[in-house]
Each structure stands twice: as structure tokens, then as C-alpha cells.
Amino acid sequence: MLSKKWSIVGAVATFAMAGLFSACSDSSSSSGDDPKGEDSGYDQNSTEAGGAYVMITEVMYNAPENSALEWVELKIIGGSAMSDMQYFNLHLDGAVTYYFPAEPLDTNEYIVVTNDPDLFKKTYPDFAGRLFGPWEKDVKTDSIAKLSNEGDVIDVKLTGAGDVSCAFSKEPPWPSLADGNGSSLVFVGGNPSQASAWAASKKEWGNPGAADEYVSPITVRLNEIQPFVLGTDNGWVELYNSGDKEVDVTGWIFESKYKNASWTIKKGKVPAKGYLVLPADDESVFGEQIILNPKGGSYYLYETVGGKKTGGESSLLLAASNLSSGIIDVSDGSTAQGAMNKATKGAANEALKVGPLFIDEIYYHPMEGGAVPFEFMEIVNKADTAVNLYVTKASKSKGWKVEGINMEFSSGTIVPAGGKVLLLSDSLVKDTGAIRTDYKIASDVQICLYKGKLSNRGETVAVKEPFEYDDIQPDETNPDANLALVQWYYDWSDATLYSDTWKGLEEADGYGKSLQRTDYTTMGYEASAWKAAEPTVGK
């Protein structure tokens, strides 16, 4: 039988218990727009609007000058004040954990919680707001928890089911200025799990405890990059201008993080609503012939004026592949990146390459007392042949991974043609046998465990295949310098940025239904690729 502890997993209390709910929104905007506008998600006509609408407005996850300081800024932007934060169980969870004390929180009041209050006061001597912290220790290290410089998710939670997942990352298309380069990360509206909802602060070190000005997006973007393929293609960079005016990119900077190198564009104009292709082997464009490596990596385009960066940028994360990588626009206003099904040089991108493995089902918010009281995911192999999820490249081996839930497959995991893999939280390691029995899961369906957790609000989940690796020279000052260091590069098989705000799919948000794939011709970024239906564990 199922373990009794499952009965409280994913428990959902009603908002009416506290009259509260939480979300993220804009602390200000460069144009002075009302932060309770449409983009913030605040609805004055909603039944919850009489409560308190709590949000994250700013995050410092990787401070400049190698400072160890980290902090998160929150405030109420709608509804009523909170008489007692502890009574309403206001707390942070996910990347860090902090429970706010029995103090009031007024509307439009900024509060900040940090990993190091003393260092915060030293860094911001003029800060006059309320400061909380430090947040709780990491149970694995028994030291104060740290916001990962690689990226993570911070959840804001209140009594009941009111919570939101606010993401941050160092990878494209997230702003590089917030990754140790001087700025904080400012929420500007939209889905807080998406990079398009965040921007870098204009002010160095951010502006905790007050409204923020942020770097506005530029109209020119890195739209598609074709890597070098011997005997086939010397590579090229495609820019797209969404604006109504031609943009001269002469003097702008193109950077490869993989090569740790940058080049100044010698000439080029991107027409309004048009494209400009920059050949990688044209010395008159970059000053030399450049090699765009098929191992992938992060590429950036920086706007400059008078030879100085303005802060405006565009970025693209290349999949490890011989195919081109590019950006497609998603119907919810966000974008998706990955290897392209085919190159579209000088024209609009068509579709991302996808498969052979697909995310088939996501049960991210279990219903209290429901038939399935635990979260799970399923992956299906749509190829005509089996797929080994532990591959060997040259002399080294590596497992496929599922980003977003901290999952890497081990040796011996092979998915037959048409077969599935059931993914469960490693908190259920002792219950896998009972789950297989109680849900009548076939013996040929493998069960694998992940270390993370599916967000109740939405996050990016991606299935990736090891493509190639680099041997890295170890640091001789490191006591483990004798150990071989390897950097792996991955190609994308499938990905989604699911959301509890997807129209028509609300029943998957704690009401007993799961997200189930209906369209395997494209990656799972569009809500139209899914339906909400009764969960089918391992089937």
C-alpha cells in the first residue's frame, strides 16, 4: 500500500483561509507604468484582490566585485496590508528558505531579506528600509544557503496555496549584467519564470528598498547562428531587427563565452523588420575569420554608443550540434531557443529541432486527497529504435539529463522504441515498488529518481543529450588537481516552460489533472501542445 505520508504531499489550502495570495511584479518601470497593470498579473476584480498581493521585485544573486552578498526584495502591491507576516506564514522557499517574523507589512512597503545583514549594511549604508536575515542554513553544508550563480528558483509562499516561482539564471537570454557584472535583477512584468520578465538594473549594485530603473531591451537580437561544419559551412551570425527603424550595428560587440573572446563589428546595418547575415569568415565584418564551434555555448551581442556599452544586449545559447541554433517567438510573448530543424539564413526562423525523447506528461501540482498524491514526469521515446540514455564519446561516458529537476540518467537506462520512463522525486525512493504495484505500471517501464522538485507555478524543464566534451586543465592550487576535469556540452531533445497560467489547462494546477502532450511536432513551449487530463502514472 501507499505510504501514509503521501496524503499531505502537494496539499492545497484555500486562499480564503488568509485572504492572501502571492506573485511577482514590477517594482517600477522605466516608463512609469502602474505596477498593478496587466503585465504584473494583478487583477483588481479577482476574488483574492481583497487580500495582500505579495511579490518579489529585485534579486541580487551574484554581486559585483566577487562580493558574497545576496539579497531578495519583496513588497505588497495590491489589496490590504498584512498585520502579521508570521500569522499568514509569509516565507521564501526553493533556492533559499526564510520565514518572516511576527511583524506587519504595509502596502507598497519594500522589505529585503539577505544572507548576511552585516555585509548588507556595510554595502548599502544609506538603506533605510526593513532588513531581515540571514536566511536558513543549507542542510547539506550546515552553512548559510547560497543563491546559485548558475541559476535557480525562489518561491514566495503564504498560508494556503498562494505561491509563485521566480526564476533567475546566468544563461542566455537572461541579462548578463546581473551575473556579477554590476547590476541586480529587476522584475518588469509577465511570467516570473521567464527571462523576458526580468531586466538588469541601471544602477550599479541595484537599488534595494526603493523603485528601480532598468535597462530597456534593444530591438536587434541574435536570431540564428550557424556553427562551423568542416566542408559544409563556414558559419554565420544572423541578426533580426524588430523595430521600425534601421539600426547601424557598426561598433557593436559580438562575444563568444566558449572562446572567451569578443569582436567588434566593423560594418553592418539591420533593416527595420529585417535581417542581416554576418559571415564568420568575412574579415571585413569581424576583423578576422572566426570559428563558431559546434560544441555550442553562450553568445552575446552588445549595443555600443561612442565605443562604450550601453547595457543593451541580446544573447543566444547554442545547442551542441552541427545544426544552426536560433530563437522562436512563443504565443504567450516569451521566446524559446535551441537547435533549428533547418537553417533559415536571412529569413524568419521556422521550428526548433525536437526528439527523439519527449516530455510526455507532467503532474506538477498534486491534488490534496487525490488519486495521485505525488508529483511525477514521464518521458517517451518517439523514435523507431531504442535510445540509450548513457552515451560514450571517445573515451568518456555521460548520462542524458533533465534540467529543471536535477536529473541525470545512469548506466543501463535504455528506452525502447515507443517506450516510456517514469520520473519520480527521490523522496519516494522507498516507495517505488508500491507505486509500481498500486498503479499497475508495466515491468518494462523504468522508474528513475530526480533530486529536484517540480514548481507548482511553472518552470523550464529540458531533456538534453551529451554531444561532446572538453578536457579542462585542473587548477594546480586545488587539492583535487590530480582529478581529471571534463566540461560536457549538450544538444536539446525537448523542453517546455509550463505554467499554471496556461489558458484552458487550469485543472492541472492542483485540481487533480496532469499536463499531457498532444503535439510532438514541436517543443513543448506552447500551451496548445498540451491538454489537462486524469494522470496516467507510467502509462
Secondary structure in CASP SS format (residue, H / E / C, confidence):
PFRMAT SS
TARGET T0000
AUTHOR 0000-0000-0000
METHOD secondary structure of the structure
MODEL  1
M C 1.00
L C 1.00
S C 1.00
K H 1.00
K H 1.00
W H 1.00
S H 1.00
I H 1.00
V C 1.00
G C 1.00
A C 1.00
V C 1.00
A C 1.00
T C 1.00
F H 1.00
A H 1.00
M H 1.00
A C 1.00
G C 1.00
L C 1.00
F E 1.00
S E 1.00
A C 1.00
C C 1.00
S C 1.00
D C 1.00
S C 1.00
S C 1.00
S C 1.00
S C 1.00
S C 1.00
G C 1.00
D C 1.00
D C 1.00
P C 1.00
K C 1.00
G C 1.00
E H 1.00
D H 1.00
S H 1.00
G C 1.00
Y C 1.00
D C 1.00
Q C 1.00
N C 1.00
S C 1.00
T C 1.00
E C 1.00
A C 1.00
G C 1.00
G C 1.00
A E 1.00
Y E 1.00
V E 1.00
M E 1.00
I E 1.00
T E 1.00
E E 1.00
V E 1.00
M E 1.00
Y C 1.00
N C 1.00
A C 1.00
P H 1.00
E H 1.00
N H 1.00
S C 1.00
A C 1.00
L C 1.00
E C 1.00
W E 1.00
V E 1.00
E E 1.00
L E 1.00
K E 1.00
I E 1.00
I E 1.00
G E 1.00
G E 1.00
S C 1.00
A C 1.00
M E 1.00
S C 1.00
D C 1.00
M C 1.00
Q C 1.00
Y C 1.00
F C 1.00
N C 1.00
L C 1.00
H E 1.00
L E 1.00
D E 1.00
G E 1.00
A C 1.00
V C 1.00
T C 1.00
Y E 1.00
Y E 1.00
F C 1.00
P C 1.00
A C 1.00
E C 1.00
P C 1.00
L E 1.00
D C 1.00
T E 1.00
N C 1.00
E C 1.00
Y E 1.00
I E 1.00
V E 1.00
V E 1.00
T E 1.00
N C 1.00
D C 1.00
P H 1.00
D H 1.00
L H 1.00
F H 1.00
K H 1.00
K H 1.00
T H 1.00
Y C 1.00
P C 1.00
D C 1.00
F C 1.00
A C 1.00
G C 1.00
R E 1.00
L E 1.00
F E 1.00
G C 1.00
P C 1.00
W C 1.00
E C 1.00
K E 1.00
D E 1.00
V C 1.00
K C 1.00
T C 1.00
D C 1.00
S E 1.00
I E 1.00
A C 1.00
K C 1.00
L C 1.00
S C 1.00
N C 1.00
E C 1.00
G E 1.00
D E 1.00
V E 1.00
I E 1.00
D E 1.00
V E 1.00
K E 1.00
L C 1.00
T C 1.00
G C 1.00
A C 1.00
G C 1.00
D E 1.00
V E 1.00
S E 1.00
C E 1.00
A E 1.00
F E 1.00
S E 1.00
K C 1.00
E C 1.00
P C 1.00
P C 1.00
W C 1.00
P C 1.00
S H 1.00
L H 1.00
A H 1.00
D C 1.00
G C 1.00
N C 1.00
G C 1.00
S C 1.00
S C 1.00
L E 1.00
V E 1.00
F E 1.00
V C 1.00
G C 1.00
G C 1.00
N C 1.00
P C 1.00
S C 1.00
Q C 1.00
A H 1.00
S H 1.00
A H 1.00
W E 1.00
A E 1.00
A E 1.00
S E 1.00
K C 1.00
K C 1.00
E C 1.00
W C 1.00
G C 1.00
N C 1.00
P C 1.00
G C 1.00
A C 1.00
A C 1.00
D C 1.00
E C 1.00
Y E 1.00
V C 1.00
S C 1.00
P C 1.00
I C 1.00
T C 1.00
V E 1.00
R E 1.00
L E 1.00
N E 1.00
E E 1.00
I E 1.00
Q E 1.00
P C 1.00
F C 1.00
V E 1.00
L C 1.00
G C 1.00
T C 1.00
D E 1.00
N C 1.00
G C 1.00
W E 1.00
V E 1.00
E E 1.00
L E 1.00
Y E 1.00
N E 1.00
S C 1.00
G C 1.00
D C 1.00
K C 1.00
E C 1.00
V E 1.00
D E 1.00
V C 1.00
T C 1.00
G C 1.00
W C 1.00
I E 1.00
F E 1.00
E E 1.00
S E 1.00
K C 1.00
Y C 1.00
K C 1.00
N C 1.00
A E 1.00
S E 1.00
W E 1.00
T E 1.00
I C 1.00
K C 1.00
K C 1.00
G C 1.00
K E 1.00
V E 1.00
P C 1.00
A C 1.00
K C 1.00
G C 1.00
Y E 1.00
L E 1.00
V E 1.00
L E 1.00
P E 1.00
A C 1.00
D C 1.00
D C 1.00
E H 1.00
S H 1.00
V H 1.00
F H 1.00
G C 1.00
E C 1.00
Q C 1.00
I C 1.00
I C 1.00
L C 1.00
N C 1.00
P C 1.00
K C 1.00
G C 1.00
G E 1.00
S E 1.00
Y E 1.00
Y E 1.00
L E 1.00
Y E 1.00
E E 1.00
T E 1.00
V E 1.00
G C 1.00
G C 1.00
K E 1.00
K E 1.00
T E 1.00
G E 1.00
G E 1.00
E E 1.00
S E 1.00
S E 1.00
L E 1.00
L E 1.00
L E 1.00
A C 1.00
A C 1.00
S C 1.00
N C 1.00
L C 1.00
S C 1.00
S E 1.00
G E 1.00
I E 1.00
I E 1.00
D E 1.00
V C 1.00
S C 1.00
D C 1.00
G C 1.00
S C 1.00
T E 1.00
A E 1.00
Q E 1.00
G E 1.00
A E 1.00
M E 1.00
N C 1.00
K C 1.00
A C 1.00
T C 1.00
K C 1.00
G C 1.00
A C 1.00
A C 1.00
N C 1.00
E C 1.00
A C 1.00
L E 1.00
K C 1.00
V C 1.00
G C 1.00
P C 1.00
L E 1.00
F E 1.00
I E 1.00
D E 1.00
E E 1.00
I E 1.00
Y E 1.00
Y C 1.00
H C 1.00
P C 1.00
M C 1.00
E C 1.00
G C 1.00
G C 1.00
A C 1.00
V C 1.00
P C 1.00
F C 1.00
E C 1.00
F E 1.00
M E 1.00
E E 1.00
I E 1.00
V E 1.00
N E 1.00
K C 1.00
A C 1.00
D C 1.00
T C 1.00
A C 1.00
V E 1.00
N E 1.00
L C 1.00
Y E 1.00
V E 1.00
T E 1.00
K E 1.00
A C 1.00
S C 1.00
K E 1.00
S E 1.00
K E 1.00
G E 1.00
W C 1.00
K E 1.00
V E 1.00
E E 1.00
G C 1.00
I C 1.00
N C 1.00
M E 1.00
E E 1.00
F C 1.00
S C 1.00
S C 1.00
G C 1.00
T C 1.00
I E 1.00
V E 1.00
P C 1.00
A C 1.00
G C 1.00
G C 1.00
K E 1.00
V E 1.00
L E 1.00
L E 1.00
L E 1.00
S E 1.00
D H 1.00
S H 1.00
L H 1.00
V C 1.00
K C 1.00
D C 1.00
T H 1.00
G H 1.00
A H 1.00
I H 1.00
R H 1.00
T H 1.00
D H 1.00
Y C 1.00
K C 1.00
I C 1.00
A C 1.00
S C 1.00
D C 1.00
V C 1.00
Q E 1.00
I E 1.00
C E 1.00
L E 1.00
Y E 1.00
K C 1.00
G C 1.00
K C 1.00
L C 1.00
S C 1.00
N C 1.00
R C 1.00
G C 1.00
E C 1.00
T E 1.00
V E 1.00
A E 1.00
V E 1.00
K E 1.00
E E 1.00
P E 1.00
F E 1.00
E E 1.00
Y E 1.00
D E 1.00
D E 1.00
I E 1.00
Q C 1.00
P C 1.00
D C 1.00
E C 1.00
T C 1.00
N C 1.00
P C 1.00
D C 1.00
A C 1.00
N C 1.00
L C 1.00
A C 1.00
L E 1.00
V E 1.00
Q E 1.00
W E 1.00
Y E 1.00
Y E 1.00
D E 1.00
W E 1.00
S E 1.00
D E 1.00
A E 1.00
T E 1.00
L E 1.00
Y C 1.00
S C 1.00
D C 1.00
T C 1.00
W C 1.00
K C 1.00
G C 1.00
L C 1.00
E H 1.00
E H 1.00
A H 1.00
D C 1.00
G C 1.00
Y C 1.00
G C 1.00
K C 1.00
S E 1.00
L E 1.00
Q E 1.00
R E 1.00
T C 1.00
D C 1.00
Y C 1.00
T C 1.00
T C 1.00
M C 1.00
G C 1.00
Y C 1.00
E C 1.00
A H 1.00
S H 1.00
A H 1.00
W E 1.00
K E 1.00
A E 1.00
A E 1.00
E C 1.00
P C 1.00
T C 1.00
V C 1.00
G C 1.00
K C 1.00
END
